[in-house]
């Protein structure tokens, strides 16, 4: 249950704290607002998200992609050894250098599209084929999809992006 508490500030003004329990870890959190109206709206939003099962902890997106990979990747057990090796190579050669130090919540669709364009650029020293770019993006996407499933971020920025066309001979 989210509730609003009035708080007296040192400057004589009032602030409003919204206190709520994080459904994922059971820890009580709070957020401060200057206006009661904003506090009530946030409390309502938290309650709706908790009841719908769509609550995403804002702190969850602070984890970097590399830290998430290190936590998530050992739990992936359904892959063949060759697929696992390919995905690890995609991660270490292409994904980690670009996204490793970036918090999950800071990765947006525009940045992802720019990265795909760089990977697919014919002006690279060693151009990548369209199928290689597709596999790299597939690995990045499934990494982010797992973060969405664990409610660390609300959406996967790599889902549905246009990839270079794979030309068949």
N, C-alpha and C positions, 0 to 999 in steps of 0.2 A: 504494500500500500504506500503510495506516494502522498506526502502531506507537506503543507507549507507552514513555516514558522517565521514570525516577524523577529527581526534582529535590530537592535539599536547600535548604530555606528558611533565611533568616537567624535565625529564631526557634527553629531546631533541629528543626522538624517536616519532614515530607516532603510533596511534592506530585507529581502525575503529569501529564506533558504528553502529549497525543495529537498526534502530528505526522502530517500527511497532505498529499497534493498535491491541490489543487483541480483537478478535471477540466476545468473550463471555461477556465481561464487558465494552468494548469501551475505556479502559484505554490505553494510549500510554506507551509502554515498550521499553527498549533498552538492547542490549547485546554487549559487547566489545570483539573485536578480535585483535590479533597482526598483522595478515596478511589480506590484502584486499581480497585475493582469498577466505579465510575462511568466511569473512563477506558476500561476494557476494553469496557464496553457501548457507549460512544460510538464507539470505534474499529470495533467490529463493525457498528454502524449505518451508519457512513460507507462501509465496504466493501460492505455489501449495497446501499446506494443507488447506489454507483458501478457495481457489477456489473449492477444492474437498469436503469441509465440514468435513475434518478429523482432523482439528486443535485441539490439546489438550494443554491446558494451563499448562506449566511445574510447575507452582505454585500450581495447583489444587491437585496434588498428595502429597503435604505436610501435608494435613489434616490427622489426625489420624483416624484409623478405628472407634474408639469409638465416636469421634466427628461427623464422617460421619453417623454412626448409629443413633445418637441422632437427627441429622438433617433429615435423610431419613425415619426412621422407623415410625414417626407419619404420614407420607404421604401415607403409605401402608394401603389401605382401603378395598381391595378385599378379605380379609381372613375371614374365619369363626372364631368365638371366641376361639374354641378349638385349631385351627391351630395357631392362634396368640399367645396363651398362650404357646404352644409347642415351637414355634420359639423364643419367649422371654426367655424361659428356656435354650434352646440351646445357645443363645447368652450369657446370664449371667453366665452360668456354664462352658461352653467349649470355646467359641470364644473370649469373652472379656478378660479373663485372659491371653490368648496367644497373641492375635492380637490387643487388645484395644489401647495400647500406640504406636503402630507401624504406621508410615505414610503409606498411601495407596500405594505410589510409591515404597516403600521398601519391599513390600510383593512379593516374587517371587515364581515360581513354585516349585523349590527345597525345599524351606522352607515349602511350603504347603504340599508337599509329605511327608516330615519328620514329620510334625504335624499329618497327617492322619495315618502314621505308628505308631506314639505314641498312638493315640486314639485307634487303632485297636490291639495294642500289648496285647498278652495273659499274659504278665508279669506285667501288671498293678495291683494295689491293688484291684481295682474293674473293671474287664474287661468289655468293651462295646461290645454290639452285632454289627454285620455288618450293620444291618438296622439302628441302632442308629447312627453309624458313618456316614452312608449315609445321614441321615437327618441333622446332624450337618454340614456336608460339603455343603449340599444343601442350608442351611441358609447363610453360609459364601459366597457361590457363588452368591446367588441372591443379597446380600449386595454389593458385588464387581461389579456385572453386572449393578446395578443402578449407581454406580460411573462411569462406562464406558459410560453408556447412557448420563450422565451429563457431559461427556468429562473431568473428573478429572484425569483419567488414560487411557492409550491407549488400554489395554487388561485386561481381567479377569484371574488372575493366577490360579483360581480354576476350570476353564472350562476344561472339558475333562480329568480330572485326574482319574486314575484307583482307584477304591474303593474296599474294601474287598468284596469278593463274599458272597452273601446272600444264605445260604444253606436252601433249602426247605425240609421239612420232608415228 
